[in-house]
Amino acid sequence: MRELVIVDAPLLESLIQCVRVIRIIRAPKLRTLAYDDHIPILQLGTRHFEKMVVVGPSGAMRSVKILGLLTAPDLGSVTGLLKCFPCVKLYIVVRLSSLLNFILHMCCV
């Protein structure tokens, strides 16, 4: 699968990426998001990211509380992403080799 489109998911609470393009139109209860720079395009409502960089309107997504970054190109990218998720209580940067540990941690939170 190359693209995942979620049009209306009012009960979606977590998403751990598994595709190259993710478009989420509406998921008001999304609390956990894992993202890496291997996803060329991530669209969350009106927010648009390309390789972890905000390139479209960057309104805040307040529902996300846990943000997992699976690799981070630089501190500026991390800072830019955190501005889009102002209510994040925990963000984690892990290497892709640590993906399994990350998923286990997310399931236990």
C-alpha positions in Angstrom: 0.0 0.0 0.0 1.4 3.4 -1.0 -1.2 5.8 0.3 -3.6 5.8 3.2 -6.5 8.2 3.2 -8.6 8.5 6.3 -11.6 10.7 5.5 -13.6 10.6 8.7 -12.4 8.7 11.8 -14.0 10.2 14.9 -12.7 7.4 17.1 -9.2 7.0 15.7 -6.8 7.5 18.6 -3.4 6.3 17.3 -1.6 5.9 14.0 1.7 4.3 13.5 2.8 4.8 9.9 3.0 2.0 7.5 2.7 3.7 4.1 4.4 6.3 2.0 1.6 8.9 1.9 -0.9 9.6 4.7 -3.8 11.9 4.4 -6.1 12.3 7.4 -9.0 14.6 6.7 -10.8 14.3 10.1 -9.7 12.4 13.2 -10.6 14.6 16.2 -9.5 12.0 18.8 -6.1 11.3 17.3 -3.8 11.2 20.4 -0.8 9.2 19.2 1.1 9.8 16.0 4.4 8.2 14.7 6.0 9.9 11.8 9.4 9.7 10.0 11.1 11.4 7.1 10.5 8.3 4.9 6.9 9.4 4.5 7.1 11.9 1.7 3.7 13.4 2.4 1.7 13.7 5.6 -1.5 15.7 5.5 -3.5 16.2 8.7 -6.6 18.3 7.9 -5.2 21.5 6.6 -1.6 20.8 7.8 0.7 19.6 5.1 4.2 18.1 5.8 6.8 16.9 3.3 9.7 14.9 4.8 8.9 16.2 8.3 8.9 19.9 7.2 5.7 22.0 7.3 5.0 23.2 3.8 1.3 24.1 4.0 -0.9 25.8 6.5 0.4 25.0 9.9 -2.6 25.3 12.2 -2.2 23.6 15.6 -3.4 20.0 16.1 -4.3 20.0 19.8 -5.6 16.4 20.1 -2.1 14.7 19.6 -0.5 14.1 23.0 2.2 11.6 22.0 4.4 12.3 19.0 6.9 9.6 17.9 9.5 10.7 15.5 11.2 7.8 13.8 14.5 9.6 12.9 14.7 13.3 12.8 16.8 15.2 10.1 17.6 18.1 12.4 16.6 20.0 15.4 14.8 22.7 13.3 12.5 20.0 11.8 11.6 18.7 15.3 11.0 22.3 16.5 8.8 23.0 13.5 6.8 19.8 14.1 6.3 20.5 17.8 4.8 24.0 17.0 2.1 22.2 15.0 1.3 19.9 18.0 1.3 22.3 21.0 -0.4 19.9 23.4 2.2 17.1 23.0 3.2 15.8 26.5 5.8 13.3 25.2 7.8 13.2 22.0 10.2 10.5 21.3 12.9 10.3 18.6 14.0 6.8 17.9 16.0 5.1 15.1 14.1 2.9 12.7 15.9 -0.1 14.2 14.1 0.7 17.5 10.7 0.7 15.8 9.5 -2.5 17.6 10.3 -1.0 21.0 8.5 2.2 20.1 5.4 0.3 19.1 5.4 -1.7 22.3 5.8 1.5 24.3 2.9 3.1 22.5 0.6 0.1 23.1 1.4 0.3 26.8 0.8 4.0 27.3 
